[in-house]
């Protein structure tokens, strides 16, 4: 291998490693495997990833820009808290932006990038509720792909990035909101109708349904958020940073 080829290979390996660390940390922040207020020690995370400090620090700086972590007053970073006011503001912003992306769309909806969760295929109300309880994260990701897909229809990269960030920061609460919905068949039917409206190009109907869907989540927030926070601190998967296993 020539010297230039060696440098290129090393550079590609380094970038791949950086992306992997960033992706894993982001996934664990979005799912609250790293719990709110938890201190993130660069040294301990580097040890867990078997990496130098640099890619971990760069990943945390990037995640700070996405407002998934905050600067810790004692040095380093910490996981951002989940506050009712902030979650409400984010969902209200989503309600303001997403339905309006369906006005004067410049692109079609990216149906090739979404696959319906198992709950949407259930005919029984009881079965749909059980599947939603067991697969709430999968359903939450499906909802977020709908939101992101609608945002992309605007052909505005900044709007798409804002919506994606809102989805990331509200994902855990959305997962618990799905678990709290007692009428699982209603949720499955509503998601089916949103997708059907997008499929037939009825953007007014899709926008109206998305707007109502988001408002209902906002209305449930005061009940859902405390339960979501309790689940975080009771879950066995939430470990200290020193025990973190990527």
C-alpha positions, 0 to 999 in steps of 0.5 A: 500500500502506498503512503497516500493510500495508507493516509486515505484508508486511515482517514476513512477509518477515522471518519467511520469511527467518528460516525459510529460513536456519534450515532451510538451516543445519539441513539442512546440519548434519543431513547433515554438509555443515557438518562436526563441530567446524567454526567457524560465523562469524555474519559469514561465514554472513550474507555467504553468505546475503546477510543481516544478522547477526540472522536467522543468530544467531537460527537458530544459537541455535535450533539450539543449543537442538536440540543441533546446534551448540555454543557455541565457546570462541573466540566464536560457535558450532561444529558439534557433534562426533559421539561414539560414546557420545552416538550410542549413548545417543541410539539407546538412548533411541529404543529406549526411547521409540519401541516404547512409543509403540505401547502404548495409541496414541491416533492412527493412523499418518500413512501419508499422510506417507510414501512408500516409497524405491525400494529397497523395490520391488526384487525382486533382492537385488543390485539392492536393495543397489545402490539402498540404496547410491545412495539411503541418505539417502532410505532414512534419511529414510524410516526417520525418518518411520516413527519420527516417525509412531509417536511421533505416535501417542502424541498427546504433543507432547513425545515427538514432538519428542524423537524428531524431535530424535534422528532429526536428530542421528543422521541422518548415522550412520544414512545410513552404517549403511544403506550398511554393510548388506551384505544390502540386500534384508533391510533392504528386507524388514524395513522393508516388514514394519514398515509392513505391521504398522502397516497391519494394526494389529499394534502388538506386531509393529511394536514388536518389529521397531522395537526389534530394528531399533534394537538392530542399529544400536546394535550396528553403531555402533563399526564404522559411526561411524569410517567416517562420520567419515572420509567427512565429512572426505574429502567434497569438499562439506565446505567451510570456513565462508568458502566456505559456499554455501547 
